[in-house]
């Protein structure tokens, strides 16, 4: 394996006092097992109101590889944006605090970036080699969502919303300023922009299990996603129309 660059793994949290410490320690332990030394775990706190802030700060004080970042507004996208912009690591990633995706998949996620085979690497629950334990309702919603993305935005990615992603810092610096969503649609907008700009996106299989204590509210998330898709479709049409107008304006006389 080539030299492993610096890595920042963000854990966005909201009221996760129960599992925050155990998850952070598990991530660090796994990275030590892999022999990765230049790794930072950043806890991005989305304005928690329980003991999450105190636990996050204590972890940062006692563990050199942990950093705590407090945001006073909600939104996973906002947390990821602020955390990735605050890090100087060469590879930026994130995972859900419940570790729904097994840490055994972390090497597969990062390897395409380490070996310069991809610009963005994402876990995919719809990958043929993935092992997924998931309720039928979420499976159906996921299938419908991906079908809609393909039909409306021609997205080739099979799973836009798995909470297990990584990208190069240079790519993040280019894409983040243009991402408008600060919630759950952030992931999809990131990938749509990446696809439109020609970045290499690779999907890796995951071992994944449903978290029964998830903070995701299905109805509001679906509404947010539909609005986000409609907005991206409008913006894409406007860009295409603007590009066509410029081409006509500069066309040489016949």
C-alpha positions in Angstrom: 0.0 0.0 0.0 1.3 3.5 -0.8 2.0 6.0 1.9 -1.2 6.9 3.8 -1.9 10.6 3.8 -3.4 12.6 6.7 -7.1 11.6 7.3 -9.9 13.4 9.1 -13.0 11.4 10.0 -16.0 13.5 11.0 -18.7 12.2 13.3 -21.7 14.5 13.1 -23.9 14.3 16.2 -27.0 15.6 17.8 -27.9 14.4 21.4 -25.7 11.3 21.2 -24.5 11.1 24.8 -25.1 7.4 25.0 -22.9 6.2 22.2 -20.5 9.0 21.4 -17.6 8.0 23.5 -17.7 4.3 22.7 -18.0 5.1 18.9 -15.1 7.5 18.9 -12.9 5.1 20.8 -13.9 2.3 18.4 -12.9 4.4 15.4 -9.5 5.3 16.9 -8.9 1.7 17.9 -9.6 0.5 14.4 -7.3 3.1 12.8 -4.5 2.0 15.2 -5.1 -1.6 14.1 -4.8 -0.5 10.5 -1.5 1.3 11.3 -2.8 4.7 10.3 -1.1 7.3 12.5 -2.0 10.6 11.0 -5.7 10.4 11.7 -8.0 12.9 13.3 -11.5 12.2 14.5 -13.6 15.3 14.6 -16.8 15.4 16.6 -19.2 17.9 14.9 -21.9 18.8 17.4 -25.1 20.0 15.9 -26.3 22.1 18.8 -26.9 19.2 21.2 -28.9 19.8 24.3 -27.9 16.8 26.3 -24.4 15.8 27.7 -23.0 15.4 24.2 -21.0 18.6 24.3 -19.4 17.8 27.6 -18.4 14.3 26.4 -17.1 15.6 23.1 -14.9 18.3 24.9 -13.6 15.7 27.4 -12.6 13.4 24.6 -10.8 16.2 22.8 -9.0 17.1 26.1 -7.9 13.5 26.8 -7.3 12.0 23.4 -4.7 13.8 21.1 -6.4 12.6 17.9 -9.9 13.9 18.8 -11.1 17.4 18.0 -14.5 18.8 19.1 -16.4 21.3 16.9 -19.6 23.0 18.2 -22.2 24.4 15.8 -25.2 26.4 17.2 -27.5 25.3 14.3 -28.9 22.0 13.2 -28.2 20.1 10.0 -25.8 17.3 9.1 -24.8 19.1 6.0 -23.9 22.2 8.0 -21.8 20.0 10.4 -19.9 18.4 7.5 -19.3 21.6 5.7 -17.8 23.3 8.8 -15.8 20.3 9.9 -14.3 19.6 6.5 -13.4 23.3 6.0 -11.8 23.4 9.5 -9.5 20.3 8.8 -6.2 20.4 7.0 -6.1 16.7 6.3 -5.6 15.5 2.8 -8.5 13.0 2.9 -11.8 14.0 4.5 -14.5 11.5 5.5 -17.5 11.0 7.7 -19.5 8.2 9.3 -22.6 8.1 11.4 -22.1 7.9 15.1 -24.1 4.7 15.4 -21.5 3.0 13.2 -24.3 1.5 11.1 -21.6 0.8 8.5 -19.0 -1.6 9.9 -15.6 -0.2 10.5 -14.3 -3.2 8.7 -15.3 -1.3 5.5 -13.2 1.7 6.3 -10.1 0.5 4.5 -12.1 -0.2 1.3 -13.6 3.3 1.5 -10.3 5.1 1.8 -8.1 2.9 -0.4 -9.3 4.3 -3.8 -8.4 7.8 -2.5 -5.0 6.7 -1.0 -4.1 5.0 -4.3 -5.4 8.0 -6.4 -8.0 5.9 -8.1 -10.9 8.2 -7.2 -11.7 11.7 -6.1 -14.7 10.7 -4.0 -15.4 7.3 -2.4 -18.8 6.4 -1.0 -20.3 3.4 0.7 -23.2 1.8 -1.2 -25.9 -0.3 0.4 -27.1 -1.2 -3.1 -23.7 -2.6 -4.2 -24.0 -6.3 -5.2 -21.4 -7.3 -2.6 -22.9 -5.3 0.3 -24.4 -7.1 3.3 -27.4 -5.1 4.5 -29.8 -5.6 7.3 -32.7 -3.2 6.7 -36.4 -2.9 7.1 -38.6 -3.2 4.1 -40.0 0.4 4.4 -36.5 2.1 4.3 -35.5 -0.3 1.5 -38.5 0.7 -0.7 -38.0 4.5 0.0 -34.3 4.2 -0.9 -35.1 2.4 -4.1 -37.7 5.0 -5.1 -35.3 7.8 -4.3 -32.5 6.4 -6.4 -34.9 5.7 -9.2 -36.1 9.3 -9.1 -32.5 10.7 -9.0 -31.6 8.7 -12.1 -34.8 9.8 -13.9 -34.6 13.5 -13.1 -30.8 14.2 -12.8 -29.3 11.2 -14.6 -27.4 10.3 -11.4 -25.4 7.1 -12.0 -24.7 6.5 -8.3 -26.6 3.6 -6.7 -26.8 5.0 -3.1 -26.5 8.7 -2.6 -27.4 8.8 1.1 -25.3 6.1 2.9 -23.6 7.8 5.8 -20.1 6.6 4.9 -18.2 8.8 2.5 -14.7 10.3 1.9 -13.1 12.7 -0.6 -10.0 14.6 -1.3 -9.6 18.0 0.5 -9.0 19.7 -2.9 -12.3 18.3 -4.2 -14.1 19.4 -1.0 -12.7 22.9 -1.4 -14.1 23.2 -4.9 -17.5 21.7 -4.2 -18.5 23.0 -0.8 -18.9 26.6 -1.7 -21.6 25.7 -4.2 -23.6 23.3 -2.0 -26.7 25.1 -0.7 -28.4 22.4 1.4 -27.4 22.1 5.1 -29.5 19.1 5.9 -29.8 15.5 4.8 -29.9 16.4 1.1 -26.3 17.7 1.4 -24.9 14.2 0.4 -27.0 14.1 -2.8 -26.1 17.6 -3.8 -22.4 16.9 -3.2 -22.5 13.9 -5.5 -24.6 15.6 -8.2 -22.1 18.5 -8.4 -19.2 16.1 -8.4 -20.7 14.1 -11.3 -21.5 17.3 -13.3 -17.9 18.5 -12.9 -16.3 15.2 -13.9 -14.9 14.1 -10.6 -14.3 10.3 -10.3 -16.8 8.8 -7.8 -16.4 5.2 -6.8 -18.9 3.1 -4.8 -17.7 0.4 -2.4 -19.7 -2.4 -0.7 -20.6 -2.1 2.9 -21.7 -4.2 5.8 -24.6 -2.2 7.1 -27.4 -2.6 9.7 -30.4 -0.5 10.4 -30.2 1.8 13.5 -33.5 1.5 15.3 -32.7 4.7 17.3 -32.1 6.8 14.1 -32.6 10.6 14.3 -33.8 10.7 10.7 -37.5 11.7 10.3 -38.6 10.0 7.2 -41.5 12.3 6.1 -39.6 15.6 6.5 -36.5 14.1 5.0 -38.4 12.9 1.9 -39.9 16.4 1.5 -36.5 18.0 1.8 -35.1 15.6 -0.8 -37.9 16.2 -3.3 -37.4 20.0 -3.0 -33.7 19.6 -3.4 -34.1 17.5 -6.5 -36.4 20.1 -8.0 -34.0 22.9 -7.2 -31.0 21.0 -8.7 -33.0 20.3 -11.9 -33.9 24.0 -12.2 -30.3 25.1 -11.7 -29.0 22.6 -14.2 -31.5 23.8 -16.8 -30.5 27.4 -16.2 -26.8 26.5 -16.5 -27.4 24.7 -19.8 -29.5 27.6 -21.1 -26.8 30.1 -20.1 -24.1 27.9 -21.8 -26.1 27.6 -25.0 -26.6 31.4 -25.0 -22.9 32.0 -24.7 -22.1 29.6 -27.5 -24.6 31.3 -29.8 -23.2 34.7 -28.9 -19.6 33.8 -29.8 -20.4 31.7 -32.8 -18.4 33.0 -35.9 -20.4 34.5 -38.8 -21.3 32.1 -41.6 
